[in-house]
Amino acid sequence: MLILRLRLVPFMDLAGLPALQEMVRKPQSRGVRMMLSEKNYRVRALSSAGAA
C-alpha cells in the first residue's frame, strides 16, 4: 500500500488533476493499493469530482 499525503497541497487546479489520477492509476494497474490522505477541502472537492 502506498499512501500519498496531501497535507501540504493547498489547492489543485484542473491541470493537476489528470497528473494525480495517472499517479494513482499506474500503481493500481500493478495491484498496489493507493490511498490519498489529509486532503484539504479544496483538493477533496476537486478530486472527488474527478474520481481521483
For each residue, the residues with C-beta under 8 A, 3 or more apart:
1: 32 33 34 35
2: 27 32 33 34 35
3: 34 35 36 37
4: 23 24 34 35 36 37
5: 8 37 38
6: 9 36 37 38 39 40 43
7: 37 38 40
8: 5
9: 6 12 39 40 43
10: 40 42
11: 40 42 43
12: 9 16 17 20 42 43 46 47
13: 16 17
14: 17 46
15: 18 19
16: 12 13 19 20
17: 12 13 14 20 21 46 47 50 52
18: 15 21 22
19: 15 16 22 23
20: 12 16 17 23 24 47 52
21: 17 18 24 25 50 51 52
22: 18 19 25 26
23: 4 19 20 26 27
24: 4 20 21 27 28 34 36 52
25: 21 22 28 29
26: 22 23 29 30
27: 2 23 24 30 32 33 34
28: 24 25 31 32 33 34
29: 25 26
30: 26 27
31: 28
32: 1 2 27 28
33: 1 2 27 28
34: 1 2 3 4 24 27 28
35: 1 2 3 4
36: 3 4 6 24 39 47 52
37: 3 4 5 6 7
38: 5 6 7
39: 6 9 36 43 44 47
40: 6 7 9 10 11 43 44
41: 44 45
42: 10 11 12 45 46
43: 6 9 11 12 39 40 46 47
44: 39 40 41 47 48
45: 41 42 48 49
46: 12 14 17 42 43 49 50 52
47: 12 17 20 36 39 43 44 50 51 52
48: 44 45 51 52
49: 45 46
50: 17 21 46 47
51: 21 47 48
52: 17 20 21 24 36 46 47 48
